[in-house]
Structure formats: structure tokens, C-alpha cells
Amino acid sequence: MNLQISGHHLEVTPALRAYMTHKLDRIRRHFDKLIDVTALLTVDKLNQKAEVTLSVPGARIHAEAIDADLYAAIDELVDKLDRQVLKHKAKIRDHHHEAAKRLEIEEI
């Protein structure tokens, strides 16, 4: 997995990098076939914004979260990504079994 973390109007400190890496490990637990992860952390006056784009086989998953605290925005972002990755994983799993289900119904 290639991880790229960058900041816009913000210096990405080792603490932020470690926190983001630790949180993204949760995504990797559910779906270990991540190809590329690009994260962008942004500061706009009072709003802190975190964006992530995941490249997985067959799809690109994007999520963003805005909060007053950057760490809270990262937490919210990871929750959104987790739901999207689980949904994508379910689609992949269901898609492969759909043809077999149709064959069983036609044989009956």
C-alpha cells in the first residue's frame, strides 16, 4: 500500500502522520487489497478538513470530513471510509455469487 499524506496550509507533523496511519490500519483490516491511499489535510480559518482517496481493485473510494478539530475530522473520515469499504467488499462478494444463484433457480 502506497500512502501519501499532504497538507494544504498546514505542515504535516510526525504526530499527524502517525495518527492517520494508525487510523487507516482499521481500513486495511477490513480490506487488505488497498493499492494506493492519498490523504489531504486542509485548514480553512476555523474549519479543519480531511480528505482521502483509496484506490482498490475495480474502484476509487473518496471521502471527506470537516470539523473544528483535525483529529475529530480524521476520526469521522475513517468512519465514512470504513462504511464505504465494507459496502464495496459486499458488492464484490455478492456479485460473484449472483451467477451461481441464477443457475440454481433455472435448474429447479
C-alpha positions as a Markdown table, in Angstrom:
| # | Residue | x | y | z |
|---|---|---|---|---|
| 1 | Met | 0.0 | 0.0 | 0.0 |
| 2 | Asn | 1.4 | 3.4 | -1.0 |
| 3 | Leu | 0.4 | 6.1 | 1.5 |
| 4 | Gln | 0.8 | 9.8 | 0.6 |
| 5 | Ile | -0.2 | 12.4 | 3.2 |
| 6 | Ser | 0.0 | 16.0 | 2.3 |
| 7 | Gly | -1.2 | 19.3 | 3.9 |
| 8 | His | -2.7 | 22.4 | 2.4 |
| 9 | His | -1.9 | 25.5 | 4.6 |
| 10 | Leu | -0.7 | 23.0 | 7.1 |
| 11 | Glu | 2.6 | 21.2 | 8.0 |
| 12 | Val | 2.0 | 17.5 | 8.4 |
| 13 | Thr | 3.8 | 16.7 | 11.7 |
| 14 | Pro | 5.0 | 13.3 | 12.6 |
| 15 | Ala | 2.2 | 13.0 | 15.2 |
| 16 | Leu | -0.4 | 13.7 | 12.5 |
| 17 | Arg | 1.2 | 11.3 | 10.1 |
| 18 | Ala | 1.3 | 8.6 | 12.8 |
| 19 | Tyr | -2.3 | 9.2 | 13.8 |
| 20 | Met | -3.5 | 9.0 | 10.2 |
| 21 | Thr | -1.5 | 5.8 | 9.6 |
| 22 | His | -2.9 | 4.2 | 12.8 |
| 23 | Lys | -6.5 | 5.1 | 11.8 |
| 24 | Leu | -6.0 | 3.8 | 8.2 |
| 25 | Asp | -4.9 | 0.4 | 9.6 |
| 26 | Arg | -8.6 | -0.1 | 10.6 |
| 27 | Ile | -9.5 | 0.1 | 6.9 |
| 28 | Arg | -6.7 | -2.3 | 6.0 |
| 29 | Arg | -8.1 | -4.8 | 8.5 |
| 30 | His | -11.4 | -5.0 | 6.5 |
| 31 | Phe | -10.0 | -4.8 | 3.0 |
| 32 | Asp | -6.3 | -5.7 | 2.6 |
| 33 | Lys | -6.1 | -5.1 | -1.1 |
| 34 | Leu | -5.5 | -1.4 | -1.0 |
| 35 | Ile | -3.4 | -0.2 | -3.9 |
| 36 | Asp | -2.9 | 3.5 | -3.2 |
| 37 | Val | -4.0 | 5.9 | -0.4 |
| 38 | Thr | -3.8 | 9.7 | -0.9 |
| 39 | Ala | -4.7 | 11.9 | 2.1 |
| 40 | Leu | -5.1 | 15.7 | 2.1 |
| 41 | Leu | -5.3 | 17.7 | 5.3 |
| 42 | Thr | -6.5 | 21.3 | 4.9 |
| 43 | Val | -7.0 | 24.2 | 7.2 |
| 44 | Asp | -9.5 | 26.9 | 6.3 |
| 45 | Lys | -9.9 | 29.6 | 9.0 |
| 46 | Leu | -11.9 | 27.7 | 11.7 |
| 47 | Asn | -12.6 | 24.5 | 9.7 |
| 48 | Gln | -10.2 | 21.6 | 9.5 |
| 49 | Lys | -10.8 | 19.3 | 6.6 |
| 50 | Ala | -9.5 | 15.7 | 5.9 |
| 51 | Glu | -9.9 | 14.0 | 2.6 |
| 52 | Val | -8.8 | 10.5 | 1.5 |
| 53 | Thr | -8.9 | 8.7 | -1.8 |
| 54 | Leu | -8.4 | 5.0 | -1.8 |
| 55 | Ser | -7.6 | 3.0 | -4.9 |
| 56 | Val | -8.8 | -0.6 | -4.7 |
| 57 | Pro | -9.1 | -3.1 | -7.4 |
| 58 | Gly | -12.1 | -2.1 | -9.5 |
| 59 | Ala | -12.9 | 1.2 | -7.8 |
| 60 | Arg | -11.8 | 4.5 | -6.3 |
| 61 | Ile | -13.3 | 5.4 | -2.9 |
| 62 | His | -13.3 | 9.0 | -1.8 |
| 63 | Ala | -14.4 | 10.5 | 1.5 |
| 64 | Glu | -14.0 | 13.8 | 3.3 |
| 65 | Ala | -14.9 | 15.2 | 6.7 |
| 66 | Ile | -14.9 | 18.8 | 8.1 |
| 67 | Asp | -14.7 | 19.6 | 11.8 |
| 68 | Ala | -13.2 | 22.2 | 14.1 |
| 69 | Asp | -10.6 | 19.7 | 15.3 |
| 70 | Leu | -8.4 | 18.0 | 12.8 |
| 71 | Tyr | -8.2 | 14.8 | 14.8 |
| 72 | Ala | -12.0 | 14.6 | 15.1 |
| 73 | Ala | -12.2 | 15.2 | 11.3 |
| 74 | Ile | -9.8 | 12.3 | 10.8 |
| 75 | Asp | -11.9 | 10.1 | 13.0 |
| 76 | Glu | -15.1 | 11.0 | 11.2 |
| 77 | Leu | -13.4 | 10.4 | 7.8 |
| 78 | Val | -12.2 | 6.9 | 8.8 |
| 79 | Asp | -15.7 | 6.0 | 9.9 |
| 80 | Lys | -17.0 | 7.1 | 6.5 |
| 81 | Leu | -14.3 | 5.2 | 4.6 |
| 82 | Asp | -14.9 | 2.1 | 6.7 |
| 83 | Arg | -18.6 | 2.0 | 5.7 |
| 84 | Gln | -17.7 | 2.6 | 2.1 |
| 85 | Val | -15.1 | -0.1 | 2.0 |
| 86 | Leu | -17.4 | -2.6 | 3.7 |
| 87 | Lys | -20.1 | -1.8 | 1.1 |
| 88 | His | -17.6 | -2.2 | -1.8 |
| 89 | Lys | -16.4 | -5.5 | -0.3 |
| 90 | Ala | -20.1 | -6.7 | 0.0 |
| 91 | Lys | -20.7 | -5.8 | -3.7 |
| 92 | Ile | -17.7 | -7.7 | -4.8 |
| 93 | Arg | -18.7 | -10.8 | -2.8 |
| 94 | Asp | -22.3 | -10.7 | -3.8 |
| 95 | His | -21.5 | -10.1 | -7.5 |
| 96 | His | -19.5 | -13.3 | -7.8 |
| 97 | His | -22.3 | -15.5 | -6.4 |
| 98 | Glu | -25.1 | -13.9 | -8.4 |
| 99 | Ala | -24.4 | -16.1 | -11.4 |
| 100 | Ala | -24.5 | -19.3 | -9.3 |
| 101 | Lys | -27.8 | -18.3 | -7.7 |
| 102 | Arg | -29.3 | -17.8 | -11.2 |
| 103 | Leu | -28.2 | -21.2 | -12.3 |
| 104 | Glu | -29.7 | -22.9 | -9.2 |
| 105 | Ile | -33.0 | -21.2 | -9.8 |
| 106 | Glu | -33.1 | -22.1 | -13.5 |
| 107 | Glu | -32.3 | -25.8 | -12.7 |
| 108 | Ile | -35.3 | -26.1 | -10.4 |
